[in-house]
Amino acid sequence: MTHKKSDPHIMNTSSLFKRIPAAHLRHGLKTGLASLIAYEASRALGLPYGYWAVISTVIVMQVYVADSVRMCLYRFFGTAMGAAIGIFSIWAFPPGDLWNDAAIALTLGFCGFMTRYSPRFRMAAITVSVVFVGSFGSPMDERIVYALWRVMEITLGVGTAFLVSVLVFPERLEKHLSERLNNQKGQAADLCRELTAAFVHGVASPPFHGMQALSAEIRKNRETLSGITHHEFLFVRRKRGDTLESVINGLERTADHLAVMAHALEKEALLKERFHMENEILDLAEACAVTLTRMRDTDEPVDCRDLQGALSACDARLLDLRKQGATFRFDLDILAGFYEFYSALKALAQDLIRGMGNGKGVGKK
């Protein structure tokens, strides 16, 4: 019996498609569909320069609904402002090369200055260039009509992109943010374990890179949420927006606590000491990590009895060591570093018990 060898080119193509996100495949199909609709609509309406509708469609179509809505508003209002400035320039400046040069310098300079207040004036500057410069040599009436046609064609493209983005396989930025937040909870859980292991086992090079990467990712969340609340407001319930904000607040506080733990590990002398409560600290860190992981995997309230127990065991062990006078042998700087680390880990545990990581509160089952 002979066996046919599989074609490596077919296998490579198959694996390539598996690596392409489904959202981007849908985005490609939607962009093609919207461009086709805009083109056929411009033909049906008899618009003389229908390609502007297609260009506008391609410009404003984005992967996520919130980004598409933002670009639609940006393109539409920028075009409207630019058309108004362009029509005013056509009416106000007499024909002639000198006047044309003056109009170009003044109007585009004005738009460039106004970007200080709104980025839409950048699009307005482009529209002024198209309307004013593109109609050179024609009578005033024809130039104004030309400007109005541009507004209609661009509006058609923007409207088509908006409808396709919203109605055809809409890709919600809210969903993307929720997935990113859950991924960050998992990263925070891993980082909590790594930082505590470095503290307990005296690792000379704590995972600072992971801390910086997580903090950078968490800083992006609020900007994304702003895009959702401003541009997906028709599709996102306010209650859902409040829940996402609560999760973001919790992750920001989690990152702050982890950053303090990482800062404490910068004292190399601290890593050489034993504090005789390493097991309790490891248990508390593991309980924090497990709670973060559970918050990642469910939207339901999380059982926090193990976390509360680990926190109580740590406090009890520290109190016992202080009664024995075990803390007196440490240098003040070392003791400050220990309390800096432990206080941050304890604050993280207390926040998780209050439910700061999932936006719903942690249950006490």
C-alpha positions as a printed Julia matrix, in Angstrom:
365×3 Matrix{Float64}:
   0.0    0.0     0.0
   1.35   3.42   -0.95
   0.78   6.56    1.0
   0.45   9.93   -0.66
   2.66  12.61    0.8
   0.83  15.71    1.88
   1.65  18.86   -0.02
   3.65  21.17    2.3
   2.32  24.22    0.44
  -1.27  23.22    1.24
  -0.36  22.64    4.88
   1.38  26.0     5.13
  -1.63  27.76    3.6
  -3.98  25.99    6.01
  -1.89  26.93    9.04
  -1.65  30.5     7.76
  -5.43  30.88    7.66
  -5.71  29.43   11.15
  -3.42  32.18   12.44
  -5.5   34.97   10.84
  -8.01  36.4    13.36
 -11.62  35.85   12.33
 -12.36  39.52   13.07
  -9.92  40.62   10.36
 -11.34  38.17    7.84
 -14.82  39.58    8.5
 -13.38  43.1     8.27
 -12.03  42.34    4.8
 -15.37  40.97    3.62
 -17.26  43.92    5.11
 -14.92  46.46    3.53
 -15.39  44.88    0.12
 -19.16  44.73    0.57
 -19.42  48.34    1.76
 -17.24  49.59   -1.1
 -19.39  47.75   -3.64
 -22.63  49.12   -2.16
 -21.24  52.66   -2.1
 -20.12  52.39   -5.72
 -23.43  50.98   -6.98
 -25.41  53.51   -4.93
 -23.39  56.38   -6.42
 -24.09  55.03   -9.91
 -27.81  54.68   -9.18
 -27.94  58.27   -7.89
 -25.99  59.55  -10.89
 -23.18  61.07   -8.82
 -20.47  62.3   -11.21
 -17.48  61.29   -9.08
 -18.64  58.14   -7.32
 -15.11  57.03   -6.54
 -15.1   59.54   -3.66
 -17.85  57.46   -2.03
 -15.71  54.34   -2.36
 -12.6   56.11   -1.02
 -14.57  57.39    1.99
 -15.9   53.9     2.67
 -12.42  52.39    2.72
 -11.09  55.18    4.97
 -13.73  54.89    7.68
 -14.21  51.1     7.77
 -12.47  49.72   10.88
 -12.39  46.31   12.51
 -14.48  47.32   15.54
 -17.81  49.13   15.56
 -16.62  51.82   17.98
 -13.63  52.65   15.77
 -15.82  52.73   12.64
 -18.32  55.08   14.29
 -15.47  57.32   15.45
 -14.01  57.46   11.94
 -17.45  58.08   10.4
 -17.99  61.09   12.65
 -14.45  62.29   12.03
 -14.81  62.01    8.25
 -18.35  63.42    8.02
 -17.94  66.48   10.24
 -14.47  67.18    8.9
 -15.82  67.06    5.37
 -18.76  69.32    6.24
 -16.47  71.9     7.85
 -14.01  71.71    4.96
 -16.76  72.11    2.37
 -18.13  75.15    4.18
 -14.66  76.74    4.32
 -14.04  75.84    0.68
 -17.35  77.33   -0.52
 -16.71  80.49    1.49
 -13.26  80.77   -0.12
 -14.72  80.34   -3.61
 -17.22  83.13   -2.89
 -14.84  85.47   -1.03
 -11.7   85.32   -3.19
 -11.82  86.59   -6.78
 -10.33  84.41   -9.56
  -6.64  84.76  -10.35
  -3.38  83.06   -9.43
  -2.48  85.56   -6.74
  -5.87  85.3    -5.03
  -5.81  81.51   -5.33
  -2.42  81.38   -3.63
  -3.66  83.63   -0.85
  -6.8   81.52   -0.36
  -4.81  78.28   -0.17
  -2.37  79.7     2.36
  -5.05  81.27    4.55
  -7.64  78.46    4.55
  -5.21  75.57    4.99
  -3.22  77.54    7.53
  -6.44  78.17    9.46
  -7.34  74.46    9.38
  -3.84  73.53   10.49
  -4.07  75.9    13.46
  -7.55  74.64   14.42
  -6.31  71.06   14.77
  -5.15  72.34   18.15
  -8.8   72.25   19.19
 -10.18  69.38   17.09
  -8.51  66.74   14.9
 -11.48  67.02   12.51
  -9.88  70.11   11.03
  -7.24  67.83    9.54
  -9.95  66.24    7.43
 -11.4   69.71    6.82
  -8.04  70.77    5.33
  -8.14  67.81    2.93
 -11.67  68.7     1.87
 -10.74  72.36    1.34
  -7.93  71.2    -0.94
 -10.27  68.96   -2.93
 -13.08  71.51   -3.17
 -11.1   74.68   -3.74
  -8.06  73.5    -5.7
  -9.93  70.79   -7.6
 -12.37  73.32   -9.06
  -9.81  75.85  -10.35
 -10.71  77.36  -13.72
 -14.49  76.86  -13.44
 -17.17  79.52  -12.9
 -18.18  80.22   -9.31
 -21.57  78.47   -9.6
 -19.98  75.32  -10.99
 -17.33  75.35   -8.27
 -19.98  75.53   -5.55
 -21.95  72.7    -7.17
 -18.7   70.72   -7.36
 -18.24  71.22   -3.6
 -21.76  70.06   -2.84
 -21.28  66.94   -4.97
 -18.17  66.11   -2.93
 -20.15  66.37    0.3
 -22.89  64.11   -1.06
 -20.44  61.5    -2.33
 -18.43  61.43    0.88
 -21.61  61.31    2.97
 -22.81  58.35    0.91
 -19.54  56.51    1.55
 -19.57  57.3     5.25
 -23.22  56.27    5.63
 -22.62  52.99    3.79
 -19.63  52.15    5.96
 -21.62  52.95    9.11
 -24.53  50.71    8.17
 -22.37  47.77    7.11
 -20.2   48.05   10.22
 -23.22  48.11   12.53
 -25.5   45.61   10.77
 -23.2   43.03    9.16
 -21.27  40.82   11.62
 -20.67  43.72   14.01
 -17.41  43.31   15.9
 -17.88  44.91   19.3
 -14.94  46.65   20.92
 -16.66  45.83   24.21
 -16.07  42.12   23.56
 -12.43  42.75   22.67
 -11.92  44.79   25.86
 -13.54  42.09   28.01
 -11.2   39.47   26.57
  -8.21  41.72   27.13
  -9.22  42.37   30.74
  -9.53  38.65   31.4
  -6.11  38.06   29.86
  -4.65  40.77   32.11
  -6.12  39.06   35.17
  -4.24  35.91   34.16
  -1.02  37.89   33.67
  -1.46  39.53   37.07
  -1.93  36.09   38.67
   1.3   34.79   37.11
   3.18  37.93   38.08
   1.99  37.69   41.69
   3.41  34.17   41.89
   6.7   35.18   40.22
   7.29  38.22   42.41
   6.57  36.28   45.58
   8.8   33.4    44.5
  11.6   35.92   43.85
  11.07  37.38   47.34
  11.0   34.03   49.11
  13.78  32.27   47.21
  16.08  35.3    46.89
  16.07  35.58   43.11
  18.53  38.26   42.05
  16.65  39.27   38.9
  12.93  39.62   39.68
  10.48  39.7    36.7
  10.49  43.46   36.22
   9.94  43.15   32.45
   6.63  41.38   33.02
   5.58  44.07   35.46
   6.3   46.85   32.96
   4.5   45.04   30.14
   1.38  44.46   32.26
   1.29  48.08   33.44
   1.57  49.31   29.86
  -1.32  47.09   28.78
  -3.52  48.16   31.69
  -2.95  51.84   30.87
  -4.6   51.3    27.48
  -7.86  50.02   28.97
  -9.36  53.37   29.91
  -8.83  54.81   26.42
 -10.54  51.77   24.91
 -13.45  52.11   27.35
 -13.8   55.76   26.37
 -14.16  54.71   22.74
 -16.87  52.25   23.71
 -18.92  54.67   25.8
 -18.66  57.45   23.19
 -19.07  55.46   19.98
 -20.82  52.2    20.88
 -23.39  53.94   23.07
 -26.23  52.64   20.87
 -25.2   49.02   21.47
 -23.71  48.94   24.98
 -25.94  49.21   28.02
 -24.8   51.77   30.54
 -24.83  49.11   33.24
 -22.35  47.06   31.18
 -20.13  50.12   30.77
 -20.15  50.63   34.55
 -19.13  46.99   35.04
 -16.19  47.33   32.65
 -15.06  50.48   34.43
 -15.19  48.66   37.76
 -13.01  45.87   36.35
 -10.54  48.42   34.97
 -10.37  50.16   38.36
  -9.66  46.84   40.02
  -6.9   45.95   37.57
  -5.3   49.36   37.97
  -5.18  48.86   41.73
  -3.86  45.33   41.26
  -1.07  46.66   39.03
  -0.24  49.31   41.66
   0.12  46.66   44.37
   2.29  44.47   42.14
   4.45  47.47   41.28
   5.08  48.13   44.98
   6.03  44.47   45.44
   8.46  44.75   42.52
   9.91  47.96   43.95
  10.59  46.25   47.29
  12.6   43.57   45.5
  15.07  46.18   44.27
  16.77  45.93   47.68
  19.27  43.13   47.09
  19.93  42.73   50.8
  16.26  41.92   51.3
  16.57  38.86   49.06
  19.29  37.36   51.27
  17.22  37.33   54.46
  14.81  34.73   55.78
  11.8   35.97   57.7
  10.44  32.61   58.95
   7.01  33.12   57.35
   7.91  32.28   53.77
   5.39  29.44   53.56
   2.53  31.7    54.7
   3.52  34.38   52.18
   3.68  31.82   49.37
   0.25  30.52   50.34
  -1.19  34.05   50.36
   0.3   34.83   46.94
  -1.05  31.56   45.54
  -4.5   32.32   46.96
  -4.4   35.77   45.32
  -3.35  34.22   42.01
  -6.07  31.57   42.18
  -8.7   34.24   42.94
  -7.54  36.36   39.98
  -7.72  33.29   37.74
 -11.25  32.49   38.9
 -12.29  36.09   38.26
 -10.87  35.7    34.76
 -12.84  32.53   34.09
 -16.25  33.55   35.42
 -18.52  36.56   35.79
 -20.1   35.11   38.91
 -19.07  36.08   42.47
 -15.97  34.17   43.54
 -15.57  32.13   46.72
 -12.9   33.89   48.83
 -12.71  31.65   51.89
  -9.28  30.26   50.97
  -7.95  33.77   50.37
  -9.33  35.0    53.68
  -7.81  32.01   55.44
  -4.38  32.6    53.89
  -4.51  36.27   54.85
  -5.46  35.43   58.44
  -2.64  32.86   58.64
  -0.12  35.47   57.47
  -1.29  38.05   59.99
  -1.25  35.47   62.78
   2.27  34.31   61.91
   3.59  37.88   61.74
   2.02  38.71   65.1
   3.58  35.6    66.63
   7.03  36.53   65.25
   6.72  40.03   66.66
   5.78  38.66   70.09
   8.88  36.46   69.98
  10.99  39.5    69.12
  12.16  37.87   65.87
  11.85  41.13   63.96
  14.32  42.99   66.19
  17.34  41.35   64.57
  16.69  42.96   61.18
  18.28  46.15   59.95
  15.72  48.97   59.68
  16.12  49.16   55.89
  15.56  45.41   55.55
  12.52  45.55   57.81
  11.07  48.45   55.79
  11.56  46.46   52.58
   9.81  43.44   54.09
   6.81  45.45   55.22
   6.68  47.22   51.86
   6.38  43.87   50.08
   4.05  42.27   52.58
   1.76  45.31   52.87
   1.35  45.44   49.08
   0.56  41.7    48.91
  -1.88  42.07   51.8
  -3.57  45.08   50.15
  -3.93  43.05   46.95
  -5.6   40.25   48.89
  -7.96  42.67   50.63
  -8.94  44.27   47.32
  -9.67  40.87   45.82
 -11.8   39.94   48.82
 -13.81  43.11   48.24
 -14.25  42.04   44.63
 -12.16  44.75   42.94
 -11.02  42.38   40.19
 -14.31  41.32   38.61
 -16.61  44.25   39.12
 -19.29  42.26   40.95
 -18.01  41.67   44.44
 -16.58  38.44   45.74
 -18.99  36.06   47.33
 -18.56  34.29   50.63
 -19.96  30.89   49.75
